[in-house]
């Protein structure tokens, strides 16, 4: 059985990788950080973001898809500022939502979101050099090939943490 207290102590150590998130031209205040911790149980991914779009509509709480993409750069074109992030990280050619890069959504709370989860879909070493993308809407976890999650509004390049 997992010793939850010891498991949480993993957050006291340095992550093996990180990504600094920045928003695109429409969301210049969007910033955040994603940390990757390798464990015996899989990878803990911890994400904190601020500057997310908000809404005042009742029953339309902002939900944002979060994906690891296969490209290594957060550059792109005027039409798609993060086009060089390419598509979802999917090394085993699985259908959506079983791509290794398909992650739980971010739930916005007054422009801020925090999420931490455990996954065995990849190891930290496999995603170093990839990108992590926040999309403008929720992933529907069904549409092919990528969940109909809307445009890419923020991106971060996953880097090895050399400060360990």
C-alpha positions in Angstrom: 0.0 0.0 0.0 1.2 3.5 -0.8 2.3 5.5 2.2 0.6 8.8 1.4 2.7 10.9 3.8 6.0 9.6 2.4 4.6 10.0 -1.1 3.9 13.7 -0.4 7.4 14.2 0.9 8.6 13.9 -2.8 7.6 17.5 -3.1 10.4 18.4 -0.7 13.0 17.5 -3.3 13.8 19.1 -6.6 11.9 18.0 -9.7 13.8 16.2 -12.5 12.3 18.5 -15.1 10.2 21.7 -15.4 8.5 23.9 -17.9 7.9 27.6 -17.6 4.6 28.4 -19.2 3.9 31.7 -21.1 0.8 32.8 -22.8 0.5 33.7 -26.5 -0.1 37.2 -27.9 -3.8 37.2 -26.8 -2.8 36.2 -23.2 0.5 37.9 -22.4 -0.2 37.8 -18.6 -0.7 34.0 -18.6 2.3 32.5 -16.7 3.0 29.4 -14.8 5.2 26.4 -14.1 4.9 22.7 -14.5 7.2 20.4 -12.4 7.9 16.7 -13.2 9.0 14.3 -10.4 10.0 10.7 -11.3 8.8 8.2 -8.6 8.7 4.4 -8.4 4.9 4.7 -9.0 5.1 7.0 -12.1 5.6 10.7 -12.7 4.0 13.3 -10.5 3.1 16.4 -12.6 2.4 19.6 -10.7 1.1 22.6 -12.5 0.4 26.1 -11.3 -0.8 28.8 -13.6 -2.1 32.4 -13.3 -3.5 34.9 -15.9 -6.0 32.3 -17.4 -9.1 33.7 -19.1 -12.1 34.0 -16.9 -15.8 34.1 -17.5 -18.8 35.5 -15.6 -21.2 33.1 -17.1 -23.0 30.8 -14.5 -22.4 27.1 -15.2 -19.5 27.9 -17.6 -16.5 27.6 -15.3 -13.4 27.8 -17.3 -11.8 24.4 -18.0 -8.6 24.2 -20.0 -7.1 21.2 -21.7 -3.5 20.4 -20.8 -1.4 18.3 -23.1 2.3 17.4 -23.7 3.1 18.0 -27.4 5.8 16.3 -29.4 7.6 19.4 -30.6 10.4 21.0 -28.7 9.7 24.7 -29.3 7.1 27.2 -28.3 7.6 29.2 -31.5 5.3 29.4 -34.4 3.5 31.7 -36.8 1.3 34.7 -36.4 -1.8 32.5 -37.1 -0.6 29.8 -34.7 2.0 31.2 -32.3 2.8 27.7 -30.9 2.7 25.7 -34.1 6.2 24.3 -33.6 4.9 22.5 -30.5 3.4 20.1 -33.1 0.8 17.5 -32.0 0.1 15.5 -28.9 3.0 13.4 -27.6 1.9 9.9 -28.8 4.9 7.5 -29.1 2.7 4.3 -29.1 0.3 5.7 -31.8 -2.7 5.3 -29.5 -6.1 6.9 -30.2 -7.2 10.0 -28.2 -7.5 10.2 -25.2 -4.9 7.5 -24.7 -1.9 9.5 -26.0 0.9 9.6 -23.5 0.5 13.4 -23.6 -3.2 13.5 -22.8 -3.4 15.0 -19.2 -6.2 15.9 -16.8 -7.7 19.3 -17.4 -7.0 22.5 -15.5 -10.0 24.0 -13.7 -9.7 27.8 -13.7 -10.6 29.7 -10.5 -10.6 33.4 -11.0 -7.8 33.2 -13.5 -5.7 30.8 -11.4 -5.3 27.0 -11.6 -3.4 24.3 -9.7 -3.3 20.6 -10.5 -1.1 17.8 -9.3 -1.5 14.2 -10.4 0.3 10.9 -10.9 0.7 9.2 -14.3 2.5 6.2 -15.7 2.0 7.2 -19.4 5.6 8.4 -19.6 8.8 8.8 -17.7 10.4 12.2 -17.0 13.3 11.4 -19.3 10.9 10.7 -22.2 9.3 14.2 -22.1 12.4 16.3 -21.6 12.7 18.3 -24.8 8.9 18.2 -25.5 6.4 21.0 -24.9 3.4 21.4 -22.7 0.3 23.3 -24.0 -2.7 24.9 -22.4 -5.7 25.0 -24.8 -8.5 27.5 -24.7 -11.2 24.9 -23.9 -11.7 21.6 -22.3 -10.7 18.3 -24.0 -13.8 16.3 -24.9 -11.8 13.1 -24.4 -13.3 11.6 -27.5 -12.9 13.6 -30.7 -10.0 12.4 -32.9 -7.3 13.1 -33.2 -6.8 15.6 -30.3 -10.0 16.2 -28.3 -11.4 19.4 -29.9 -9.8 21.5 -27.1 -9.5 24.7 -29.0 -6.5 26.9 -29.8 -3.2 26.8 -28.0 -3.1 29.7 -25.6 0.0 29.0 -23.6 3.2 26.9 -24.0 6.2 25.8 -22.1 9.3 23.8 -23.1 10.1 20.9 -20.8 13.7 21.1 -19.6 15.9 18.9 -17.5 16.4 20.5 -14.0 20.1 20.9 -13.8 19.8 22.3 -10.2 19.2 18.9 -8.6 
